[in-house]
Amino acid sequence: MTIGIIGGGASGMAAALAASENKEAQIVLMERQARVGRKLQATGNGRCNLTNLHAVQGGYHGEDASFTNYAISRFDPEKTLVWFRSLGLFTVAEESGRVYPYSDQANSVVDVLRFALEKPNISVKLGFEVEKVKKTASGFRVESKEEALDFDKLIIACGGLAGTKLGGTMSGYKLLRSLGHKCTKLRPTLVQLKSGWNGVAALKGVRANCHAAIYHNGVLFSQSTGELQFTEYGLSGPVIFEVSRDACQGGGVWLCRLDFLPEIPEEDVLRELLRRRETQLPASELLTGILHNRLGRVLTQAAGISGNRMIAELSDYELTQLAKLTKAFEVSLTEPLGMDSAQVTAGGIVTADFDETTMQSRIVPGLYACGEVLDIDGDCGGYNLQWAWSSGYLAGAHAGGLT
Ligand SMILES: Cc1cc2nc3c(=O)[nH]c(=O)nc-3n(C[C@H](O)[C@H](O)[C@H](O)COP(=O)(O)OP(=O)(O)OC[C@H]3O[C@@H](n4cnc5c(N)ncnc54)[C@H](O)[C@@H]3O)c2cc1C
């Protein structure tokens, strides 16, 4: 039996390794880039957050997020880690459930997969961009510019459009559409949100632990707590990725309310500011020792307090306004940054046309899809790679006749 796998990313490599357990199966893994796992290498800021121990409890989105249940419970985070250990990877879990390689290097994950692919029944074709796929009487014909290959079974693991510079492409959607599958609207997710507030650039590079709540036309849309990072364009960092799904889509007024001191009540902040009236310090130092200096000065200015005034001369009202701002600072939002900056694609190939227990197409028998190309996206924190491993492993095992 011959199995073609298009895409040498996370899900494609998992599929190849699972299928290769059948020694009779001949597997060809086709990757258009010069090496496998290009995007994987950039994940988790170069650390690769390869799974999340809580992924079995949900954290997935799409027209039918329950499509993930079977694959994720069959090849759950625990089994995934046992599998990676068998490939030679040591891992460490953080309290949040996020798991990283012990080396703290995404390279380690790519390397153990790359070495594992060196098997007699797996052939890896690099720089092989599949342009067309056709259904034939006995299986599938796959064509690149230079070569045509025939397979009994075909797995499409081309990933999504997000992270264009790292290999994100429309290719998988186009190939699956050419075989009769439908695609939902694609949107960037786990992405920075742009702001129209002109103070944002002055805070570029500032990080803060905060509670972020997104409001659409005054109604709470999404919220989370974690690290925020100001960028040249707006807001970024894990807490923003977590609230970014579908934010700023579809018009209306969008804003982000930031609580920079989520664990400290407003009264405590105000008490400290009032105490500072006993000092001989200028107002520019009002939030020194409480928040990042630059952030403190921006908030003080936003409260209408000039940094040159002395704290001793500020009124109760002025200090109350500043205390309020540390707990509820509103930043206007305009739009998400584009697909090239997004970590993940929301939307994709309609999952109703696939069997969730095998990842096989209901339209074209012998055809499989896995990973981000499908209409599934996960929360920030290892959920997307877990989906890639689980769905890839399931597709490979079934195509290889092992389930
Ligand atoms: C910057 C960044 C950081 C991220 N960090 C994390 C993280 O820490 N944790 C997490 O869970 N998720 C993270 N993600 C998301 C995660 O990387 C993806 O969801 C995951 O890689 C999807 O796996 P996949 O196999 O579906 O696609 P990919 O890993 O993207 O692999 C698809 C492969 O197919 C190849 N390909 C496409 N079309 C063709 C074709 N026609 N012919 C041949 N080859 C083709 C591509 O070159 C690519 O190598 C991150 C994403 C980005 C962009």
The ligand as an ORCA input file, in Angstrom:
! r2SCAN-3c Opt
* xyz 0 1
  C       4.674     32.069     15.152
  C       3.800     30.896     15.538
  C       3.896     30.371     16.813
  C       3.078     29.305     17.202
  N       3.221     28.776     18.451
  C       2.451     27.721     18.812
  C       2.660     27.080     20.076
  O       3.580     27.410     20.838
  N       1.810     26.060     20.401
  C       0.821     25.621     19.573
  O       0.089     24.718     19.933
  N       0.654     26.177     18.343
  C       1.456     27.183     17.948
  N       1.292     27.719     16.683
  C       0.315     27.096     15.759
  C       0.866     25.765     15.200
  O       2.199     25.976     14.759
  C       0.021     25.264     14.022
  O      -1.331     25.219     14.396
  C       0.489     23.869     13.585
  O       1.818     23.915     13.134
  C      -0.409     23.319     12.485
  O       0.111     22.093     12.056
  P      -0.183     21.595     10.575
  O       0.556     20.321     10.397
  O      -1.612     21.623     10.300
  O       0.477     22.736      9.657
  P       1.998     23.198      9.519
  O       2.760     22.849     10.740
  O       1.925     24.605      9.091
  O       2.553     22.307      8.330
  C       2.051     22.367      7.012
  C       3.184     22.077      6.076
  O       2.673     21.827      4.770
  C       3.543     22.393      3.827
  N       2.775     22.574      2.576
  C       1.698     23.389      2.387
  N       1.227     23.269      1.134
  C       2.010     22.350      0.513
  C       2.026     21.812     -0.795
  N       1.146     22.169     -1.728
  N       2.980     20.896     -1.120
  C       3.890     20.505     -0.181
  N       3.931     21.002      1.067
  C       3.003     21.902      1.426
  C       3.979     23.690      4.490
  O       5.185     24.168      3.938
  C       4.147     23.234      5.939
  O       5.451     22.814      6.239
  C       2.121     28.766     16.272
  C       2.052     29.294     14.985
  C       2.875     30.340     14.609
  C       2.789     30.881     13.200
*
